[in-house]
Amino acid sequence: MGEDKRISYFLLGLGVGVAAGILLAPKSGRETRDLLRSKADEGKDYLRRRSEEVKESAEELLERGRAALVRQKEQLAAAVDAGKQAYREAVAGKPAAETSAEGV
């Protein structure tokens, strides 16, 4: 029984709200629709601009990431080459007896 009263009170409130909105609306229906349409167009334009800005900043971040990756790769390659060179110099600097004993 309580459920029926809630639904009827909801429908009554809805009807009163619609009636009040129609009677107290500051603009005519056409003006209100035009206003809503212009606001929707403004919203679309705003979203379009924001998406372009986000796309540009994402592309910029991607490019900076690629550049950082290239720098890290070059530094790693230089470090590996330096390590190889240091190893060669260390092996070449050992006496022949130690070098031949390691080779066995």
C-alpha positions as CSV (number, residue, x, y, z in Angstrom):
1,M,0.0,0.0,0.0
2,G,2.9,2.4,0.8
3,E,4.4,1.8,-2.6
4,D,1.2,3.0,-4.4
5,K,1.2,6.2,-2.3
6,R,4.9,6.9,-3.2
7,I,4.2,6.5,-6.9
8,S,1.1,8.7,-6.8
9,Y,3.0,11.4,-4.8
10,F,5.9,11.2,-7.3
11,L,3.6,11.6,-10.3
12,L,1.8,14.5,-8.5
13,G,5.1,16.2,-7.8
14,L,6.2,15.7,-11.4
15,G,3.0,17.2,-12.7
16,V,3.3,20.2,-10.4
17,G,6.9,20.7,-11.4
18,V,6.1,20.6,-15.1
19,A,3.2,23.0,-14.7
20,A,5.3,25.4,-12.6
21,G,8.1,25.3,-15.2
22,I,5.7,26.1,-18.0
23,L,4.0,28.9,-16.2
24,L,7.2,30.5,-14.8
25,A,9.6,30.0,-17.7
26,P,11.4,33.2,-18.5
27,K,11.5,32.5,-22.2
28,S,9.3,31.0,-24.9
29,G,9.8,27.4,-26.1
30,R,11.5,28.5,-29.3
31,E,13.9,30.7,-27.3
32,T,14.6,28.0,-24.8
33,R,15.3,25.4,-27.6
34,D,17.6,27.9,-29.3
35,L,19.4,28.6,-26.1
36,L,19.9,24.8,-25.4
37,R,21.1,24.3,-29.0
38,S,23.6,27.1,-28.8
39,K,24.9,25.8,-25.4
40,A,25.2,22.3,-26.9
41,D,27.2,23.7,-29.9
42,E,29.4,25.6,-27.4
43,G,30.0,22.3,-25.5
44,K,30.9,20.5,-28.8
45,D,33.3,23.2,-29.7
46,Y,34.9,23.1,-26.3
47,L,35.3,19.4,-26.4
48,R,36.8,19.6,-29.9
49,R,39.4,22.2,-28.7
50,R,40.3,20.2,-25.6
51,S,40.7,17.0,-27.5
52,E,43.0,18.7,-30.0
53,E,45.1,20.2,-27.1
54,V,45.3,16.8,-25.4
55,K,46.3,15.2,-28.7
56,E,49.1,17.8,-29.2
57,S,50.4,17.4,-25.7
58,A,50.3,13.6,-26.0
59,E,52.3,13.9,-29.3
60,E,54.8,16.2,-27.5
61,L,55.2,13.8,-24.6
62,L,55.6,10.9,-27.0
63,E,58.4,12.7,-28.9
64,R,60.2,13.6,-25.7
65,G,60.0,10.0,-24.5
66,R,61.4,8.8,-27.8
67,A,64.3,11.3,-27.5
68,A,65.0,10.2,-24.0
69,L,65.0,6.5,-25.1
70,V,67.5,7.3,-27.9
71,R,69.7,9.1,-25.4
72,Q,69.6,6.2,-22.9
73,K,70.3,3.7,-25.7
74,E,73.4,5.7,-26.8
75,Q,74.6,6.0,-23.2
76,L,74.2,2.3,-22.7
77,A,76.1,1.5,-25.9
78,A,78.9,3.9,-24.9
79,A,79.1,2.2,-21.4
80,V,79.2,-1.3,-23.0
81,D,81.9,-0.2,-25.4
82,A,83.9,1.4,-22.5
83,G,83.6,-1.8,-20.5
84,K,84.8,-3.9,-23.5
85,Q,87.7,-1.6,-24.0
86,A,88.6,-1.7,-20.3
87,Y,88.5,-5.5,-20.4
88,R,90.7,-5.7,-23.5
89,E,93.2,-3.4,-21.9
90,A,93.2,-5.4,-18.7
91,V,93.7,-8.7,-20.5
92,A,96.4,-7.2,-22.8
93,G,98.2,-5.8,-19.7
94,K,98.5,-9.2,-17.9
95,P,101.8,-11.1,-18.1
96,A,101.8,-13.9,-20.8
97,A,101.9,-16.7,-18.1
98,E,98.6,-15.6,-16.6
99,T,97.0,-15.1,-20.0
100,S,98.0,-18.6,-21.2
101,A,96.9,-20.2,-17.9
102,E,93.5,-18.7,-18.3
103,G,93.2,-19.9,-21.8
104,V,93.7,-23.6,-20.7
